[in-house]
């Protein structure tokens, strides 16, 4: 079954976000989960055809084991995307 595209921001953005999945896996504190649990989410996202948000803690090998689509969350918190300073 082929899903019809869903557009977010179609009337407000020059390039609206297009997806075929309404439900996805949002960011969470992955540091509270085990590696196998994160890997299971990644594998489940791949099977469901949805994306997985990495959260502010960057991308771990467990996020990539399932080969799902990843949304990399750029944050400035303690474990976010920042320089050494």
MOPAC internal coordinates of N, CA, C and O (Angstrom, degrees):
PM7 1SCF
backbone

  N    0.0000 0     0.00 0     0.00 0    0    0    0
  C    1.4495 1     0.00 0     0.00 0    1    0    0
  C    1.5242 1   108.03 1     0.00 0    2    1    0
  O    1.2310 1   120.85 1   -57.29 1    3    2    1
  N    1.2869 1   115.98 1   122.71 1    3    2    1
  C    1.4627 1   120.51 1   179.55 1    5    3    2
  C    1.5222 1   108.86 1   -92.88 1    6    5    3
  O    1.2310 1   120.89 1   -52.36 1    7    6    5
  N    1.3363 1   115.91 1   127.64 1    7    6    5
  C    1.4597 1   121.52 1  -179.81 1    9    7    6
  C    1.5132 1   110.65 1   -82.87 1   10    9    7
  O    1.2310 1   120.92 1   -32.57 1   11   10    9
  N    1.3180 1   115.85 1   147.43 1   11   10    9
  C    1.4534 1   121.11 1   174.76 1   13   11   10
  C    1.5235 1   109.11 1   -80.34 1   14   13   11
  O    1.2310 1   120.02 1   -33.97 1   15   14   13
  N    1.3239 1   117.56 1   146.03 1   15   14   13
  C    1.4694 1   119.67 1  -179.41 1   17   15   14
  C    1.5292 1   112.18 1   -66.23 1   18   17   15
  O    1.2310 1   121.56 1   -32.07 1   19   18   17
  N    1.3176 1   114.61 1   147.93 1   19   18   17
  C    1.4566 1   123.47 1   174.65 1   21   19   18
  C    1.5238 1   106.05 1  -114.57 1   22   21   19
  O    1.2310 1   120.22 1   -46.36 1   23   22   21
  N    1.3256 1   117.19 1   133.64 1   23   22   21
  C    1.4617 1   122.09 1  -179.22 1   25   23   22
  C    1.5194 1   109.75 1  -113.90 1   26   25   23
  O    1.2310 1   120.60 1   -48.01 1   27   26   25
  N    1.3070 1   116.46 1   131.99 1   27   26   25
  C    1.4626 1   122.95 1   174.74 1   29   27   26
  C    1.5210 1   108.06 1  -111.80 1   30   29   27
  O    1.2310 1   120.56 1   -53.23 1   31   30   29
  N    1.3143 1   116.53 1   126.77 1   31   30   29
  C    1.4511 1   121.42 1   179.43 1   33   31   30
  C    1.5080 1   113.58 1    82.84 1   34   33   31
  O    1.2310 1   119.69 1  -159.67 1   35   34   33
  N    1.3206 1   118.21 1    20.33 1   35   34   33
  C    1.4662 1   121.83 1  -174.87 1   37   35   34
  C    1.5273 1   112.70 1   -59.26 1   38   37   35
  O    1.2310 1   119.79 1   145.98 1   39   38   37
  N    1.3053 1   118.01 1   -34.02 1   39   38   37
  C    1.4671 1   120.18 1  -178.69 1   41   39   38
  C    1.5271 1   113.03 1   -93.09 1   42   41   39
  O    1.2310 1   120.10 1   175.98 1   43   42   41
  N    1.3321 1   117.41 1    -4.02 1   43   42   41
  C    1.4566 1   120.05 1  -172.33 1   45   43   42
  C    1.5275 1   114.86 1  -125.13 1   46   45   43
  O    1.2310 1   119.79 1   162.45 1   47   46   45
  N    1.3118 1   118.01 1   -17.55 1   47   46   45
  C    1.4673 1   120.83 1  -175.36 1   49   47   46
  C    1.5212 1   110.99 1  -116.37 1   50   49   47
  O    1.2310 1   120.90 1   -32.90 1   51   50   49
  N    1.3229 1   115.88 1   147.10 1   51   50   49
  C    1.4634 1   119.77 1   175.86 1   53   51   50
  C    1.5243 1   111.15 1   -65.12 1   54   53   51
  O    1.2310 1   121.23 1   143.88 1   55   54   53
  N    1.3159 1   115.26 1   -36.12 1   55   54   53
  C    1.4615 1   120.04 1   178.91 1   57   55   54
  C    1.5308 1   107.46 1  -129.26 1   58   57   55
  O    1.2310 1   119.80 1   -91.71 1   59   58   57
  N    1.3249 1   117.99 1    88.29 1   59   58   57
  C    1.4652 1   119.83 1  -178.43 1   61   59   58
  C    1.5284 1   111.38 1   -65.01 1   62   61   59
  O    1.2310 1   121.76 1   -24.61 1   63   62   61
  N    1.3229 1   114.23 1   155.39 1   63   62   61
  C    1.4730 1   120.20 1   177.77 1   65   63   62
  C    1.5192 1   108.21 1   -77.10 1   66   65   63
  O    1.2310 1   120.62 1   -52.12 1   67   66   65
  N    1.3193 1   116.42 1   127.88 1   67   66   65
  C    1.4572 1   121.67 1  -179.56 1   69   67   66
  C    1.5187 1   109.63 1  -116.66 1   70   69   67
  O    1.2310 1   120.77 1   -47.08 1   71   70   69
  N    1.3131 1   116.13 1   132.92 1   71   70   69
  C    1.4596 1   121.43 1   178.71 1   73   71   70
  C    1.5238 1   109.00 1  -149.61 1   74   73   71
  O    1.2310 1   120.03 1   -14.15 1   75   74   73
  N    1.2991 1   117.56 1   165.85 1   75   74   73
  C    1.4585 1   121.19 1   173.16 1   77   75   74
  C    1.5238 1   110.68 1  -110.38 1   78   77   75
  O    1.2310 1   120.35 1   179.76 1   79   78   77
  N    1.3239 1   116.93 1    -0.24 1   79   78   77
  C    1.4611 1   119.67 1  -179.57 1   81   79   78
  C    1.5233 1   110.65 1  -116.44 1   82   81   79
  O    1.2310 1   120.83 1   -52.39 1   83   82   81
  N    1.3054 1   116.01 1   127.61 1   83   82   81
  C    1.4575 1   121.46 1   177.94 1   85   83   82
  C    1.5241 1   110.16 1   -82.53 1   86   85   83
  O    1.2310 1   120.58 1   143.97 1   87   86   85
  N    1.3263 1   116.49 1   -36.03 1   87   86   85
  C    1.4556 1   121.81 1  -179.81 1   89   87   86
  C    1.5224 1   109.63 1  -101.66 1   90   89   87
  O    1.2310 1   120.76 1   -41.93 1   91   90   89
  N    1.3292 1   116.15 1   138.07 1   91   90   89
  C    1.4596 1   122.93 1   178.37 1   93   91   90
  C    1.5267 1   108.00 1  -142.98 1   94   93   91
  O    1.2310 1   119.74 1     0.90 1   95   94   93
  N    1.3199 1   118.10 1  -179.10 1   95   94   93
  C    1.4615 1   121.43 1   178.02 1   97   95   94
  C    1.5211 1   107.56 1  -104.28 1   98   97   95
  O    1.2310 1   121.13 1   -67.20 1   99   98   97
  N    1.3236 1   115.44 1   112.80 1   99   98   97
  C    1.4604 1   119.95 1  -175.69 1  101   99   98
  C    1.5189 1   111.42 1   -80.80 1  102  101   99
  O    1.2310 1   121.55 1    -6.67 1  103  102  101
  N    1.3230 1   114.64 1   173.33 1  103  102  101
  C    1.4588 1   121.19 1  -179.78 1  105  103  102
  C    1.5221 1   111.00 1   -64.67 1  106  105  103
  O    1.2310 1   121.33 1   -30.92 1  107  106  105
  N    1.3011 1   115.06 1   149.08 1  107  106  105
  C    1.4579 1   121.37 1   175.43 1  109  107  106
  C    1.5171 1   108.00 1  -154.98 1  110  109  107
  O    1.2310 1   120.36 1    -1.99 1  111  110  109
  N    1.3042 1   116.92 1   178.01 1  111  110  109
  C    1.4543 1   121.08 1   177.92 1  113  111  110
  C    1.5262 1   108.70 1   -82.47 1  114  113  111
  O    1.2310 1   120.92 1   -91.78 1  115  114  113
  N    1.3147 1   115.85 1    88.22 1  115  114  113
  C    1.4611 1   119.97 1  -177.25 1  117  115  114
  C    1.5142 1   112.41 1   -67.21 1  118  117  115
  O    1.2310 1   119.88 1   162.09 1  119  118  117
  N    1.3264 1   117.83 1   -17.91 1  119  118  117
  C    1.4575 1   120.72 1   176.74 1  121  119  118
  C    1.5197 1   112.16 1   -64.59 1  122  121  119
  O    1.2310 1   120.70 1   160.30 1  123  122  121
  N    1.3353 1   116.27 1   -19.70 1  123  122  121
  C    1.4636 1   121.01 1   178.65 1  125  123  122
  C    1.5279 1   111.65 1   -85.56 1  126  125  123
  O    1.2310 1   120.06 1   172.93 1  127  126  125
  N    1.3314 1   117.49 1    -7.07 1  127  126  125
  C    1.4633 1   121.47 1  -178.87 1  129  127  126
  C    1.5283 1   110.29 1  -107.77 1  130  129  127
  O    1.2310 1   120.95 1   -24.07 1  131  130  129
  N    1.3028 1   115.78 1   155.93 1  131  130  129
  C    1.4643 1   119.98 1   175.77 1  133  131  130
  C    1.5230 1   109.81 1   -77.58 1  134  133  131
  O    1.2310 1   120.68 1   -18.54 1  135  134  133
  N    1.3132 1   116.31 1   161.46 1  135  134  133
  C    1.4596 1   121.07 1   175.93 1  137  135  134
  C    1.5169 1   112.79 1   -56.19 1  138  137  135
  O    1.2310 1   119.77 1   132.57 1  139  138  137
  N    1.3555 1   118.04 1   -47.43 1  139  138  137
  C    1.4611 1   118.62 1   178.69 1  141  139  138
  C    1.5360 1   113.39 1   -61.52 1  142  141  139
  O    1.2310 1   119.83 1   148.93 1  143  142  141
  N    1.3260 1   117.94 1   -31.07 1  143  142  141
  C    1.4659 1   120.15 1   178.07 1  145  143  142
  C    1.5295 1   110.56 1   -68.49 1  146  145  143
  O    1.2310 1   120.30 1   138.25 1  147  146  145
  N    1.3284 1   117.04 1   -41.75 1  147  146  145
  C    1.4683 1   120.76 1   178.11 1  149  147  146
  C    1.5265 1   109.92 1   -65.26 1  150  149  147
  O    1.2310 1   120.92 1   138.34 1  151  150  149
  N    1.3238 1   115.84 1   -41.66 1  151  150  149
  C    1.4638 1   120.22 1   177.98 1  153  151  150
  C    1.5257 1   110.67 1   -62.18 1  154  153  151
  O    1.2310 1   120.05 1   140.38 1  155  154  153
  N    1.3248 1   117.51 1   -39.62 1  155  154  153
  C    1.4617 1   120.95 1   178.26 1  157  155  154
  C    1.5272 1   110.85 1   -63.35 1  158  157  155
  O    1.2310 1   120.15 1   140.61 1  159  158  157
  N    1.3319 1   117.32 1   -39.39 1  159  158  157
  C    1.4661 1   120.26 1   176.25 1  161  159  158
  C    1.5301 1   110.46 1   -63.03 1  162  161  159
  O    1.2310 1   120.37 1   138.62 1  163  162  161
  N    1.3309 1   116.90 1   -41.38 1  163  162  161
  C    1.4574 1   121.56 1   179.22 1  165  163  162
  C    1.5273 1   111.38 1   -63.66 1  166  165  163
  O    1.2310 1   120.77 1   135.01 1  167  166  165
  N    1.3043 1   116.14 1   -44.99 1  167  166  165
  C    1.4721 1   120.20 1   179.26 1  169  167  166
  C    1.5303 1   111.06 1   -66.43 1  170  169  167
  O    1.2310 1   120.67 1   140.37 1  171  170  169
  N    1.3292 1   116.33 1   -39.63 1  171  170  169
  C    1.4693 1   120.29 1   177.89 1  173  171  170
  C    1.5112 1   111.89 1   -65.48 1  174  173  171
  O    1.2310 1   120.43 1   140.83 1  175  174  173
  N    1.3440 1   116.78 1   -39.17 1  175  174  173
  C    1.4672 1   120.72 1   177.53 1  177  175  174
  C    1.5259 1   110.60 1   -62.53 1  178  177  175
  O    1.2310 1   120.47 1   138.97 1  179  178  177
  N    1.3242 1   116.71 1   -41.03 1  179  178  177
  C    1.4657 1   120.69 1   178.31 1  181  179  178
  C    1.5243 1   110.60 1   -61.79 1  182  181  179
  O    1.2310 1   120.52 1   133.20 1  183  182  181
  N    1.3094 1   116.62 1   -46.80 1  183  182  181
  C    1.4773 1   120.84 1  -178.84 1  185  183  182
  C    1.5221 1   111.61 1   -64.53 1  186  185  183
  O    1.2310 1   120.45 1   145.07 1  187  186  185
  N    1.3430 1   116.74 1   -34.93 1  187  186  185
  C    1.4664 1   121.08 1  -178.31 1  189  187  186
  C    1.5261 1   112.48 1   -84.25 1  190  189  187
  O    1.2310 1   120.27 1   168.43 1  191  190  189
  N    1.3353 1   117.08 1   -11.57 1  191  190  189
  C    1.4550 1   120.66 1  -179.07 1  193  191  190
  C    1.5232 1   113.01 1    72.91 1  194  193  191
  O    1.2310 1   121.10 1  -146.39 1  195  194  193
  N    1.3334 1   115.49 1    33.61 1  195  194  193
  C    1.4673 1   120.81 1  -179.65 1  197  195  194
  C    1.5218 1   109.30 1  -121.28 1  198  197  195
  O    1.2310 1   120.46 1    -8.59 1  199  198  197
  N    1.3265 1   116.73 1   171.41 1  199  198  197
  C    1.4526 1   119.98 1   179.09 1  201  199  198
  C    1.5218 1   111.66 1  -101.21 1  202  201  199
  O    1.2310 1   121.71 1   -17.20 1  203  202  201
  N    1.3215 1   114.33 1   162.80 1  203  202  201
  C    1.4579 1   123.78 1  -179.77 1  205  203  202
  C    1.5211 1   108.05 1  -123.07 1  206  205  203
  O    1.2310 1   119.88 1   -57.41 1  207  206  205
  N    1.3299 1   117.83 1   122.59 1  207  206  205
  C    1.4593 1   122.67 1   177.10 1  209  207  206
  C    1.5226 1   107.93 1   -83.05 1  210  209  207
  O    1.2310 1   120.06 1   -46.55 1  211  210  209
  N    1.3295 1   117.50 1   133.45 1  211  210  209
  C    1.4631 1   121.93 1  -174.78 1  213  211  210
  C    1.5220 1   114.24 1   -76.39 1  214  213  211
  O    1.2310 1   119.61 1   163.32 1  215  214  213
  N    1.3329 1   118.35 1   -16.68 1  215  214  213
  C    1.4597 1   119.79 1  -174.04 1  217  215  214
  C    1.5184 1   109.54 1    76.13 1  218  217  215
  O    1.2310 1   120.27 1     0.90 1  219  218  217
  N    1.3276 1   117.08 1  -179.10 1  219  218  217
  C    1.4636 1   120.82 1  -175.72 1  221  219  218
  C    1.5203 1   113.83 1   -78.26 1  222  221  219
  O    1.2310 1   119.47 1   172.63 1  223  222  221
  N    1.3022 1   118.62 1    -7.37 1  223  222  221
  C    1.4539 1   120.97 1  -174.61 1  225  223  222
  C    1.5055 1   115.65 1   -86.72 1  226  225  223
  O    1.2310 1   119.23 1  -166.07 1  227  226  225
  N    1.3047 1   119.08 1    13.93 1  227  226  225
  C    1.4498 1   124.37 1   178.13 1  229  227  226
  C    1.5259 1   111.45 1    80.33 1  230  229  227
  O    1.2310 1   120.70 1    11.19 1  231  230  229
  N    1.3093 1   116.28 1  -168.81 1  231  230  229
  C    1.4678 1   122.48 1  -177.37 1  233  231  230
  C    1.5215 1   108.47 1  -105.21 1  234  233  231
  O    1.2310 1   120.58 1   -55.97 1  235  234  233
  N    1.3155 1   116.50 1   124.03 1  235  234  233
  C    1.4598 1   120.84 1   176.12 1  237  235  234
  C    1.5261 1   108.73 1  -100.43 1  238  237  235
  O    1.2310 1   119.87 1   -15.74 1  239  238  237
  N    1.3226 1   117.86 1   164.26 1  239  238  237
  C    1.4647 1   119.42 1   175.62 1  241  239  238
  C    1.5319 1   111.87 1   -58.44 1  242  241  239
  O    1.2310 1   120.05 1   150.92 1  243  242  241
  N    1.3118 1   117.51 1   -29.08 1  243  242  241
  C    1.4642 1   120.72 1  -179.55 1  245  243  242
  C    1.5250 1   111.62 1   -67.85 1  246  245  243
  O    1.2310 1   120.04 1   149.08 1  247  246  245
  N    1.3345 1   117.53 1   -30.92 1  247  246  245
  C    1.4640 1   120.84 1   176.24 1  249  247  246
  C    1.5285 1   111.09 1   -65.02 1  250  249  247
  O    1.2310 1   120.32 1   148.48 1  251  250  249
  N    1.3264 1   116.99 1   -31.52 1  251  250  249
  C    1.4652 1   120.65 1  -173.66 1  253  251  250
  C    1.5275 1   114.24 1   -94.23 1  254  253  251
  O    1.2310 1   119.38 1   166.43 1  255  254  253
  N    1.3230 1   118.79 1   -13.57 1  255  254  253
  C    1.4689 1   120.92 1  -176.43 1  257  255  254
  C    1.5229 1   113.16 1   -60.80 1  258  257  255
  O    1.2310 1   120.02 1   148.33 1  259  258  257
  N    1.3128 1   117.57 1   -31.67 1  259  258  257
  C    1.4632 1   119.71 1  -178.05 1  261  259  258
  C    1.5114 1   113.69 1   -83.01 1  262  261  259
  O    1.2310 1   120.34 1   170.16 1  263  262  261
  N    1.3426 1   116.96 1    -9.84 1  263  262  261
  C    1.4586 1   122.66 1   179.06 1  265  263  262
  C    1.5325 1   112.49 1    60.72 1  266  265  263
  O    1.2310 1   120.50 1  -144.81 1  267  266  265
  N    1.3381 1   116.65 1    35.19 1  267  266  265
  C    1.4603 1   120.86 1   177.46 1  269  267  266
  C    1.5283 1   109.81 1   -88.47 1  270  269  267
  O    1.2310 1   120.70 1    -8.42 1  271  270  269
  N    1.3233 1   116.27 1   171.58 1  271  270  269
  C    1.4605 1   120.66 1   173.15 1  273  271  270
  C    1.5214 1   108.23 1   -73.46 1  274  273  271
  O    1.2310 1   120.51 1   -50.25 1  275  274  273
  N    1.3281 1   116.62 1   129.75 1  275  274  273
  C    1.4627 1   121.80 1  -179.25 1  277  275  274
  C    1.5182 1   111.14 1  -110.04 1  278  277  275
  O    1.2310 1   121.01 1   -39.93 1  279  278  277
  N    1.3106 1   115.67 1   140.07 1  279  278  277
  C    1.4603 1   121.92 1   169.52 1  281  279  278
  C    1.5208 1   105.18 1  -106.61 1  282  281  279
  O    1.2310 1   120.58 1   -64.97 1  283  282  281
  N    1.3253 1   116.49 1   115.03 1  283  282  281
  C    1.4519 1   121.44 1  -178.67 1  285  283  282
  C    1.5226 1   108.65 1   -84.80 1  286  285  283
  O    1.2310 1   120.58 1   -62.00 1  287  286  285
  N    1.3109 1   116.50 1   118.00 1  287  286  285
  C    1.4585 1   121.41 1  -179.26 1  289  287  286
  C    1.5142 1   109.89 1   -89.01 1  290  289  287
  O    1.2310 1   120.89 1   -59.68 1  291  290  289
  N    1.3133 1   115.91 1   120.32 1  291  290  289
  C    1.4611 1   120.89 1   178.89 1  293  291  290
  C    1.5212 1   108.38 1   -96.41 1  294  293  291
  O    1.2310 1   120.64 1   -66.93 1  295  294  293
  N    1.3133 1   116.38 1   113.07 1  295  294  293
  C    1.4536 1   122.08 1   178.51 1  297  295  294
  C    1.5118 1   110.43 1  -128.08 1  298  297  295
  O    1.2310 1   120.47 1   -13.77 1  299  298  297
  N    1.3166 1   116.71 1   166.23 1  299  298  297
  C    1.4650 1   120.78 1  -179.13 1  301  299  298
  C    1.5247 1   111.96 1  -110.65 1  302  301  299
  O    1.2310 1   119.69 1  -170.43 1  303  302  301
  N    1.2944 1   118.20 1     9.57 1  303  302  301
  C    1.4656 1   121.87 1  -179.29 1  305  303  302
  C    1.5376 1   110.33 1   -67.73 1  306  305  303
  O    1.2310 1   121.06 1     0.74 1  307  306  305
  N    1.3116 1   115.58 1  -179.26 1  307  306  305
  C    1.4644 1   121.73 1  -175.98 1  309  307  306
  C    1.5302 1   112.99 1   -50.33 1  310  309  307
  O    1.2310 1   120.22 1   138.76 1  311  310  309
  N    1.3162 1   117.18 1   -41.24 1  311  310  309
  C    1.4662 1   120.97 1  -177.32 1  313  311  310
  C    1.5234 1   111.70 1  -105.79 1  314  313  311
  O    1.2310 1   119.62 1  -162.90 1  315  314  313
  N    1.3025 1   118.33 1    17.10 1  315  314  313
  C    1.4470 1   122.77 1  -177.60 1  317  315  314
  C    1.5209 1   113.51 1   -86.94 1  318  317  315
  O    1.2310 1   121.57 1    16.15 1  319  318  317
  N    1.2915 1   114.61 1  -163.85 1  319  318  317
  C    1.4482 1   122.96 1  -178.08 1  321  319  318
  C    1.5289 1   108.77 1   -85.84 1  322  321  319
  O    1.2310 1   120.65 1   -69.89 1  323  322  321
  N    1.3204 1   116.36 1   110.11 1  323  322  321
  C    1.4624 1   120.70 1  -178.50 1  325  323  322
  C    1.5255 1   109.23 1  -159.16 1  326  325  323
  O    1.2310 1   121.11 1   -10.70 1  327  326  325
  N    1.3230 1   115.48 1   169.30 1  327  326  325
  C    1.4661 1   118.74 1   178.97 1  329  327  326
  C    1.5267 1   110.19 1   -91.47 1  330  329  327
  O    1.2310 1   120.31 1    -0.70 1  331  330  329
  N    1.3132 1   117.01 1   179.30 1  331  330  329
  C    1.4575 1   121.68 1  -176.17 1  333  331  330
  C    1.5337 1   113.01 1   -64.83 1  334  333  331
  O    1.2310 1   119.97 1   155.56 1  335  334  333
  N    1.3218 1   117.65 1   -24.44 1  335  334  333
  C    1.4581 1   121.07 1   179.63 1  337  335  334
  C    1.5119 1   111.32 1   -79.12 1  338  337  335
  O    1.2310 1   120.10 1   180.00 1  339  338  337

